[in-house]
Amino acid sequence: MARVPAVFGGSLAQPQVQVNDVQAPRAARAAVRLEGVRKRFGEVVAVDGVDLDVTEGEFFSILGPSGSGKTTCLRMIAGFEAPTEGRVWLGGQDVSGLPPYERDVNTVFQDYALFPHMTVGENVEYGLRVKKVPREERTKRMADALRMVRLEGFDRRKPVQLSGGQRQRVALARALVNRPKVLLLDEPLGALDLKLRQAMQIELKQIQQQVGLTFIYVTHDQEEALTMSDRLAVMNAGRVEQVGTPVEVYEQPATDFVAGFIGVSNLLERGGRHFTVRPEKIRMLGEGEAPEPGAHVEGGTVRDVVYVGMVTRYVVELDDGGELAVISQNFESAEQVLQAKGRLVRLAWRPDQTVTVRQQTEGQPDEEGVGA
């Protein structure tokens, strides 16, 4: 994240868009609620006083880097870990002390956890067999679940005969067939290649809307969270930095950490106040081009140009010190774009595109693998 010293005057010195944490209202029918949840592993605090409400029927993502506490939160909801302090509620019931099998949730893992010796149909039916559901109903629900994930006719195949995307669908069908109130997904698309992962993001969201279940999705991938979520929580160092819709979190980050973690951002600093402006909001003016009335304008020199197909990323060293990242759509040829290095330019953006953020409070770093 680019840092710029106190070189800005004019409109930037005036109060800009002041953003506070976007907190979810207390839902009348919260499917999941975490109240003051804290989790310690020895001396390490993996989750530090988390409060979250997830509404029934919502696709809610918990997003953060490795060690942020997101997976630990999911494991406490599932019952695989017990909170050191605080409470976990499911559908209005305090389940903090209940084992996993007494909670009306199912979990889909990244490694699928399919039984290799069983067929697809047997894998999907497994939970129903454990619950002693009659065979006729098991068969019908298994077929319905496979149809939902577009795997009709695959029930007699073994997992080894499937692609990675198909195995992920089987794992999803096995979870859905139990009709849980809440489905927990722990980075389930992490092992898939980019194009398949992008396709599965759309499918997951469509399935969630079709079945109307509450999905809680853990990921470190910002695109996944922005693509699928109704709302998301951004975690860092065991704490929730911000909760909001994808648009709220991206366009109005509450802290400098959120601004830097979600996409790319420029951090501006003046008089102890911190601001951020997204690189795609900055316009590189053409020769003789006038900026919009009231726009903030900076002069500089292009120091780096990275062509990435649809867009080009520029690093511009400002005349008064510091540098800004700029992302522009490619309307010119690649040859013309790459010739920009070393060019004197003027940058402009509107005052309302500058957002005030809180500076992140440094948290205690987690041990490797703890609090993921």
N, C-alpha and C positions, 0 to 999 in steps of 0.2 A: 504494500500500500504506500503510495507516494506521500511523503511528508513535506510540507511547505512551511518555511518560517513566516514570521509576522511581517509579510510584505504587502498584505492586502489592505487597501483603503477603500474609500468611496462606499458603494452600496453594500459591500460585504461586511463593513463595520456596523451596519444597522442590524437590528434584530431580524433573524431569518426564521425559517420554519422551525419552531421549537417542538421537539418530539419527545414524548415520554414513552415508557414501556406500554405496549398495547396489550393489556391484560384481558383475558376472556372473562365475560360476566359469569357470575355464579349460575350455572345452568340449572333450570328447574328439574331436568331429567338428565343428570350427568351419568354417562355410562361408566366412566372411570374418574376417580378423584384421588389425587395425592395431596396430603395435608402435612406440611412441615416435615417431609421425609428426609431423613439423613441416613447415610450408610457408611460405616467405617470398616476398613479391613486393617486390623491392627492400628497403627498410628496414621494410616492414610485415610483421608476423607474422600470417598469416591463420589458421593452425592451429598450436597450441603444445603439442607433446608428448602427442598423443592415443593412448590405448590402448583398443581395443575388440575384443570377440569377439562375432560373430553366429553363432548355431547354425544348422545345417542345418534347413530347413523352417520357420524362424522369420519372423514378420512383425515387423521391427525398424524403428522410426522414429528419425530424428535430428531433434530439435526445437530450435528456437532463433530468436531475432530476426534481423533483417537484420544482416549483418556478423559473425555468430557463428562462421562457419567450416563450417557444415553442408554447404553445396553444394560447397565446396572438398574436403571429405572424400569426398563422393560422386564427384566428378570424379577424385580420386586412385584410388578403387576401380575406376572405369571405365577409367582409363588416359589420360584427357584432360589430366591434370596429373601431374607426377612429384613425389614428396615431396623436400623439401630434405634432410631427415633421416628416418631410420626406414624401416620395411618394411611392405609391403602383401602379405598372403597370401590366396590363394583356394584353398580345398580342400586346404590343406597345401602349396601351391606358392608360393614367393616370386615374385610377378609385378611387383615394384617397377619393373623395367626393361623390361617387355614393353609393346608398343603395344596399343591397344584391340582390334584385330582378332584378337589372339592370346589374349585373355581370354574365358573362357566366361561372359560377362555380356551383358545387353542393357539399354538405357536407354529409359525413357519420359519424354518432356519435356512441359512445360506447353503448348507451342505445337503439339503433335502431330507436326509435321514430316512430314506426309503429302505425297506427290507429287500435285499437283492434276490433272495430265494422265492419271494412271492411275486405273483403277477400284479399288474397294475390294479386290476379289480380287487384283489385280495388286500393290497396295500390300502386302497381307499376304504374298504370295508372294515379294516382292522379295529378301529375304535368302536364301531357299532357291535362287532363280535364280542369285544371285551364287556360292553354294556348289555350283552345278551339280547340284542334286538332280533326279532324273528327274521329268518332267512329271506322271506318274500319282501319284507320291508327293507332289509339291508340291500338286496339286489336292486330294488327300485331307487333307493336313495343314492346308491353308488352310480347307477346309470345317469341319474339326474345331475349328479356332481360332475361326472365326466363330460356330459353334454354342456354344462355351464362353462367349462374350461376348454371346450372345443376338442375333446379327445374321444368322441364317440367311436366305438369299434376298437379301442386300444386296450380293453380290459383284460385280454388274454396275453398281452405282451409282458416281458420282463423288463425291469428298469434298464438293464444293460443294452436293450434294443432301442432305447429312446435317446433323443438329443438332449442337450442341457436344458433347453427351453421347455421341452416336453416333460422332463423329470420335474422341473419347477412347477408345471401345471398340475402334475399328479400330487405333489406335496400340498398344493393349494386346495385341490379337490378333497384330499384326505382331511384337511382341516375344516373345510366348509360342510362336509357331509355330517359332521356332528352338530351342526346348527348352533354354534356358540354365540353368546351375546357380543363377545369381543374377540376379534382376530388380531393377534400380535405377529408382526413380521420383522424379523431380525436380519436386516440387510439381505433379503432373499435373492436379489438380482446381482449381487456382487461378483459371482463367478461367470456371468454371461458376457459375451462380447458386446461391443458398443451398440451395434444396430439391433441386435436381439433385445438388449436391455431397454432400448428406447421403445421398441414395439411392445414389450411386456409392461412398461409403465402405463401405456394407454389401455392395454387389456385389463390390468389390475384395477385401474380406476373404473372402467366400464363394469367389471364384475362387482365391485363394491357398490356401485350405484344400483345394479340389478338386484342384488340380494338385500341391500339396505342395512348391512351390518356395520358396526363400528370397527374401523381398521386403525390400529396404531402401528406406525411404520418407523423403524429406526434406520437411519442412514447417515453417512458422511458426505453423500453426493448431493450437492446443492440443486442440480438440475432435476433429480428425482423428486426432491421435496417440493420444489416450485411447480413441477408438472402435475403432480398427483394430489397435493394436499388441499383440503378446505382451509385448514389452519396448520401452523407449525410452531414448535418451540425450538429456539436456538439455544444450545447448551455450551458452556465453557467452564472448565475447572470445577465441575460438579454443581454449577449453578445455572439457572435459567436466565439468559440475558434478555430475551424478548419473546413474546407470544403474539401472533397475529396471522392475518391472511398472507399468502405469498406476495401480493401487491404491497401490503403494509410493511412487511419486513424488508422487502427489496427497496422500495421507494422511500421509506422513512425509517431507516435503521436507528435503533435507540442508542447504541454504543458504537465506539470505533471498532470493537471486535466484530460486531454483526456486519458493519459496513465492509470490513475487509474480508470476512469469511464468506459472505454471500456475494459472489461475483467479484468484480474488481472495483476498487474505489480509490479516490484521491483524498487524503486527509489534510485539511487545511487548519492552520492554527494561528490565532491572533489574540493577544492579551489574555491568555489562559483559557480562551474558548476554543472549542474544537468543532470543525465543520467538515462535511464530506460532500463531494460531487462525483457522480458516476462518469466514467470516461466517455460513454456514448452520449452524454448530455452536452459535452463540450464540442463546439463547432470550430473547425479550422477554416478561417475565412480565406476566400480566394483573393487574388491581387485586386485591389481597388474595391473590394466588397465591404459594404457598411454593415456594422452589427445592428441587431435589433435595438430599438430605443430602450434605454435603461439597462442594457446588458453589461455584465462585468467583462472587461477585456484585458488580456495579458499578452505581452509580446515574448517571443522566445525563439529558440533554435532547435530544429529536429535533430536529436542525437541518435535515435534508433528507430528502425522501421521493420516490422515483422508482418509479412504477408501471410494470411491464413485462409485464403480463399474468398469467402463472402465479405470479410472485413479485413482491415489493416489496423494493426496496433502501433501507435507511435509513442515514443518517449520524447517529451519536449522540455529542454532546459530553459527555465524562465530567465528573463533579463535581470530580474532582481534577486535571483537565487532560487534554489529548489527545482523541482521538476514535476511535471504532470503527465499522467497517462491519458491518451486519447484513443478512442476507437471510432473508426469511420467506415461507413459502407463503401464498397468498391464500385464506383461509377466509372473510373478511368481504367486504362489497361494496367496490367501488372508492372510493365516497364516504367510507365509514368509514376506509379505509386512508389516504386523502389527508388526513384530519383529524388525523392523528397528529403533524403538524409542530408543534413547540413543546411537546409533551407531556413531562412528567416520567416517566421509565421506569426500570425495573430490568432489568439484563441478567445472565444466568446461563449458565455453561457448566461442564462437568465438568473436573477437573484432567487427566484422561487425554486430553482434546481439545486440550491445549496441548502443542506439540512444540518441543523445543529445536533451534535451527538455528545453523549457522556463519554468521558475517557474510561476505558476498562480498568477495573480494579484487579490487580494481579492476584490470581488464586494459587493455592498450593498445588504444585505439579504432582500428578499421580504416578505411581510406579507403572512400569511397562505392563500393559494388559489389564490393569486394575481401573475400573471406572469407565471402560470403553463405551 
